[in-house]
Structures are given as C-alpha cells and as structure tokens.
Amino acid sequence: MSWGTPDEIDRTAKILIDANRATDPADARRVLEGLILQVAVGPEIATDPAAQAALATVVNAGRRAFKGGVHVTLTVDPILTTGWVEGRNASAVVTDYGGTIVDTLSDTHPTLVIGTPTIDAVGAPLLHLTWNGWSPGLVQHGDDRIGASGIAPAGVLAAGLGISECFQQELGAVVPGRRDIGLSLWRPDLDWRSADAAGPALEYLPAAVWLLGLGHLGQAYAWTLGTLPYAVPAECHIALMDFDLVVAGNTATQLLVTDSDLGRRKTRVVADVLEGLGIRTRVVERAFDEHLHPVPHADSRRDEPLVALAGFDDPGPRRLLGGAGFERIVDAGVGAGPVEYLDMVLHTFPGPDDPSAAFPDGPPRQHALGDAYEAEIARQTAGGANEAAARCGMLDLAGVTVGAAFVGTIASTLAVGDVLRVLHEGAEYSVIALDLRNPGAPKAVLNTAAGDYIPTATAARPPA
C-alpha cells in the first residue's frame, strides 16, 4: 500500500504506528475505525452551559479519535443557548459536529454521561461528567457527581478528560477509565472537589486576543473562546495569525476544520466560524517573527490586542514572544511522541523567566525509525526502489508530529482559563503542567513576577 505524503497522514492514527501498534496507515485507521464512543445526555442539557459545551466538545473532538463514530442518546432535545450551539436543537448539534443519534447504547463501548438521563446508560467504562463552577471532573459512579452547574470551559475540560480516559483505555492502558479525576480552572493547585476550587460567577470575558498559530492548539483556543457566553459578541475582537493551508492530516487534530476545508487558509476557516458567532476577527497571513508588534490606536475599534495565546510547535518563535510588546502572553505546548502526546505545559508571561530563557533549544530530534517504517523500506526496496530514496521518504513521514484533538482541547481550557482568572482577580500561575496518564497530579506554580496588566474585558451574559 502507499503510505501517502506527510500532509496526508492522520496524526492520531500515526500514534499507533509510532508505538508499534499498527503496521501502516491503513492498519492504524482500521483500529481507530473500530472505536466507538457513546454519550448519554440528560435533561440538564437544556439549561446548563457546561453541559452544552461538553456535548459539542465530546462529539467534535471525540469523532476525530474514535473514528467508528460518536453515538448519542438524548433524554430531551431542547434548543441550546450558548456559544457554538446557540439556537440549535441538541440533536442538530450532534449531527452537525459529526455524531449520530441512537436509541440505545451498547455495554461493550465506552460511555460518557452528561447529566441524569432517563434512558439507562451502559458502557465499558461508564463515566459521569460533573462540574461546579470552574471545576470539572469525571467520576465512575453517578452518585459521586458534584451536582452543580458549571461555566462553559469547565464543560469543555470535562469532555476532553472523558475522551482521554476512554481513548487511553481502548488502546490498552490499565488505569484510565477506572478512576475519578478532575482539575479546577480557578485553582489548579487545589483538589478539584474543594469548595475553594469552584471559583466565582463568570462576569467578564476577554474582549481582545491574538491567536498566534492556528494549528492543533490555536484552533482549540478558538473553540473554547467560542463557547463563552458573550453578552455582545461583536465586542470581542480576535486577531488570527497563521500562513498554512489546511491539509488532510490536520482534520484529526484541529477542531475547526473538515474535509471540505482542504486547501483553504487556516486563517479564513477560523475567521469564518468565529464571525458566524458575531465575533470580530482580523487576519494576518504570515509567520510570527520579530517584526510583529501590536499597535494601539486612538480609535479603540482599531486597537490591536495586547493579549496573545500562542500555539507554536517549536521553541524558535516562542523565544521571540517577549520582545513583541504583548502585555500578557499565554503559551501552551503539547508532547510530540506516541507516549508524550498526552503531556502539556502552559507558560504565562510576564513571569520569573523571559520567553527567551524559558524555551531553550533542546537537542536535535533523532527520528529513529520504528518497526513499521523499516518494514516499509524493506518492502519498497524489494520492489526495486532505491533504498536511500525509500529511507528519505520514510524519515519525512516519521518526522510528522502525532497528536489527538482532545489533548489540545484540554490545553485550551487552561490557556483561556488563565485569561478568565486574571479578569476575575484570581491567582496567577507561571507554569501549569499536566500529564493525562496521571491527571490527578498537575503541577501549578504560582507566578512570583506577574505584571499588573488587566486584559480588556466585555460582559458575560448572565445565566438563564
């Protein structure tokens, strides 16, 4: 079979190849196409913004890893009220994001439960999403749910954690899916069930933000921002910076692209969906470098944002962030290997270190070819191909970064949560690190050198 080009290879399927769990892209795809994620939804979906954000996120991010489909049962089918889902029935949200409405669930597939469905929820594992304000979690027994409402990013985070637990278990991990886990976006240094982890009511939302890079992380940032309940969406201005076109491999990890977007500029795709929410956008189609500096203007409508959410995949542009003139920078990074893809680290600036020091060059990456790549070289060579050319091609494929959409989804809630926390006078952290293999032990370091800049804000719509 043909392995295709680096642009074509599915970034999530490649996890299996790099882990020696699949022999080629078709084999990896077959494994993922055998995975089905189930969702049972209760009547709380009608009024709880966290539940609404969780449903949309489970379907959108879940279907990109569980390629056998996301199957959803609905107790009720109300018109939803916030962010991406506003004005659509729950069933339409499911189908629009690539899920399937079903009448019954199977006890052989993993199931995530949102609320208290009247239809019996079955699954293996069977996990319940729960939240209290800014603090979401995932529990094995419905009686252990917190039983409160949550902010929309808490629903996004709970959904990401749920997909992660189910995906890891489906790939053979022993502990995921057999534990209660959670993380507070208000106080990631506290137990997520603590009353102090719940945070305040959501009153203020970011009004002006740069998204630097619109790949895996940048689109996840846009997704989480798009779940926020803006009272006047037009008062939010998001500047979008990227120069890449959408390629087939992006659809596995990037939340806002589909097959119909292939060949389009990522900036245009993201601008279109954000403007569909009523949010204003500005498009910059070039690479981030030392020449980008936000420019204030006497007319506030022409101001460039002074807050940047960065989503780069190498340290070079990260080191330039400190000299750009942003007042607040939030940078997330995720791991790149078949195990490390579950890792993430968030840095914020100003902080104890400047970006130029916080992101040193690491040793050159050595792409040692795994068994599947070596077998393909041998196959091509046996068929008459030049060995050097075959090896060069497989090295290019091996160098493609793996990833899963749910990982960027989780990282995005930490990044957006940082800005929301500053707007609500919460604690500031210079580093937050999370390993989804052990999500119960996050590392959150208080920022001892935080600045005094307060991001531009606009009002949140009060809960219904």
C-alpha positions, -999 to 999 in steps of 0.1 A, spaced: 0 0 0 10 36 -4 18 55 29 9 88 12 27 121 20 34 138 53 5 162 46 -19 132 42 -10 110 72 -36 111 100 -18 125 131 -39 104 155 -36 71 136 2 77 135 3 73 173 -4 36 167 23 33 140 49 50 162 40 28 192 44 -3 170 7 -10 174 0 -8 137 19 -18 106 9 10 83 -16 39 80 -44 17 67 -39 -7 96 -39 21 121 -70 36 105 -88 2 109 -80 1 146 -95 36 151 -125 28 129 -132 0 154 -135 25 182 -170 39 191 -176 65 219 -211 67 234 -227 96 251 -258 96 273 -274 130 278 -299 140 305 -324 169 306 -298 193 322 -286 200 287 -314 225 284 -301 250 309 -265 241 319 -239 259 298 -212 234 309 -234 205 297 -240 222 263 -203 229 258 -194 193 269 -218 178 244 -205 198 215 -169 191 225 -174 153 230 -188 150 195 -164 174 178 -132 162 195 -143 126 201 -151 117 165 -115 126 154 -101 98 176 -130 74 178 -134 70 140 -161 44 144 -183 72 155 -198 91 185 -232 77 193 -255 99 214 -288 92 233 -309 123 243 -335 123 270 -348 157 257 -340 177 225 -341 213 236 -329 244 217 -295 252 232 -285 286 243 -247 294 244 -217 298 222 -213 274 192 -246 256 199 -269 286 204 -302 284 185 -298 247 176 -315 217 189 -293 193 208 -299 166 181 -288 191 154 -256 199 173 -248 162 175 -252 156 137 -237 189 127 -204 180 145 -203 145 131 -221 124 157 -250 100 154 -283 100 174 -291 65 185 -320 49 206 -299 26 227 -263 21 238 -241 -9 238 -225 -23 270 -193 -31 251 -183 5 242 -171 34 265 -199 58 275 -197 93 289 -228 105 308 -238 142 308 -265 149 335 -290 123 346 -305 106 315 -338 87 319 -325 61 295 -304 35 312 -267 43 305 -245 14 299 -209 12 287 -174 -1 295 -162 21 310 -192 42 322 -180 76 333 -200 106 345 -191 142 337 -195 166 366 -186 202 375 -190 230 400 -183 264 385 -148 264 372 -140 229 385 -150 199 364 -143 162 369 -151 127 358 -164 101 382 -172 64 379 -205 64 398 -233 89 392 -239 93 430 -204 108 432 -212 138 409 -208 172 424 -243 181 412 -239 217 403 -238 239 372 -205 250 356 -190 275 333 -187 265 296 -149 259 297 -154 235 326 -177 215 303 -150 216 275 -124 204 300 -146 176 314 -153 164 278 -116 164 270 -108 144 301 -136 119 293 -124 113 258 -88 110 270 -97 84 297 -118 63 272 -92 65 244 -63 55 266 -83 25 279 -93 15 244 -56 15 235 -48 -8 263 -40 14 293 -50 -2 326 -58 27 349 -76 53 327 -114 48 329 -111 32 364 -105 64 385 -122 96 394 -103 126 381 -107 164 378 -90 198 376 -100 232 387 -95 261 362 -98 285 391 -73 268 415 -54 240 397 -32 237 428 -62 225 448 -82 193 449 -109 198 422 -137 189 447 -127 217 471 -152 245 476 -124 270 470 -118 254 436 -152 263 423 -144 300 416 -167 330 411 -196 336 388 -184 344 353 -189 381 348 -161 393 324 -148 378 292 -117 386 271 -125 413 246 -93 414 225 -69 384 219 -43 373 194 -42 337 184 -7 330 172 -7 299 151 -39 281 141 -30 245 142 -39 219 168 -36 244 198 -47 276 180 -80 261 168 -86 246 202 -82 281 218 -107 294 193 -131 266 201 -130 273 239 -133 310 233 -163 303 211 -181 285 240 -181 317 262 -214 335 268 -207 369 253 -235 393 260 -224 413 229 -202 390 207 -193 420 185 -174 435 215 -149 406 212 -120 411 187 -98 381 179 -67 386 157 -57 354 138 -21 348 127 -10 318 105 2 312 70 -6 275 65 -32 258 43 -54 230 56 -41 196 46 -57 162 51 -37 152 81 -50 183 100 -85 170 103 -75 145 130 -63 172 155 -77 206 145 -112 212 158 -125 238 133 -115 221 100 -133 194 80 -125 176 47 -144 204 29 -117 229 41 -87 212 24 -66 237 6 -81 267 24 -61 291 45 -65 282 82 -70 319 90 -100 321 67 -116 289 81 -112 301 117 -124 336 108 -155 323 91 -167 303 121 -159 330 147 -176 356 126 -206 332 125 -208 338 162 -207 375 158 -171 379 170 -149 403 150 -117 390 135 -85 403 120 -65 381 97 -27 382 94 -13 356 69 24 353 76 47 337 101 52 351 136 86 367 138 105 396 155 87 421 133 52 416 148 43 443 174 7 451 184 -2 487 177 -25 507 199 -48 532 182 -67 563 194 -99 547 180 -104 516 202 -121 498 174 -88 498 156 -66 487 185 -46 455 182 -50 431 211 -23 431 238 -30 396 250 -16 366 230 -24 330 232 4 312 214 3 277 199 36 271 183 52 237 178 89 247 182 109 269 205 121 294 179 90 317 177 83 312 214 116 329 223 105 359 203 73 364 223 89 386 250 101 412 225 68 416 207 52 441 231 23 420 244 11 428 279 1 392 286 13 360 269 -1 325 274 18 298 257 8 261 256 28 232 243 19 196 239 41 165 236 50 150 202 57 113 207 34 82 209 35 84 247 44 121 252 14 133 231 -5 131 264 17 158 281 11 196 281 28 226 297 14 261 300 37 291 305 25 327 311 44 359 308 54 382 324 68 356 348 100 347 365 117 340 332 116 358 299 104 336 269 139 338 255 151 319 286 121 297 292 123 280 258 159 269 252 168 248 222 167 211 230 190 185 214 183 178 178 154 153 174 166 120 162 140 102 142 149 65 148 126 46 126 102 22 142 94 -13 130 66 -3 106 88 22 88 117 -2 85 93 -29 71 80 -4 45 116 5 34 123 -32 30 91 -37 10 98 -8 -13 134 -19 -18 123 -55 -25 101 -40 -52 130 -23 -69 130 11 -52 163 29 -43 169 23 -6 182 58 0 152 74 -16 128 50 3 145 58 36 144 95 30 107 93 23 100 73 55 121 97 75 99 125 63 68 106 74 84 96 107 90 133 115 53 142 113 41 151 148 15 129 163 -15 142 183 -51 139 194 -77 166 193 -87 160 229 -53 169 242 -53 204 226 -89 208 238 -78 203 274 -48 226 270 -70 253 255 -91 254 287 -60 260 307 -50 289 284 -84 306 282 -89 299 319 -57 319 326 -72 350 310 -105 345 327 -88 341 360 -70 374 356 -102 391 347 -118 378 379 -88 387 401 -78 351 408 -44 336 415 -18 337 387 4 308 377 36 310 357 36 272 348 9 246 347 19 211 337 -4 182 331 2 146 321 -30 129 310 -16 95 320 -18 108 356 -41 138 355 -46 138 393 -12 152 398 -10 185 379 19 209 386 8 245 392 35 271 400 23 305 414 37 334 394 60 355 416 67 381 389 32 387 374 25 420 358 -3 444 367 -20 445 332 -57 437 332 -68 424 298 -96 443 280 -129 428 290 -165 427 279 -196 414 298 -207 378 301 -244 371 296 -259 362 330 -270 326 333 -306 320 323 
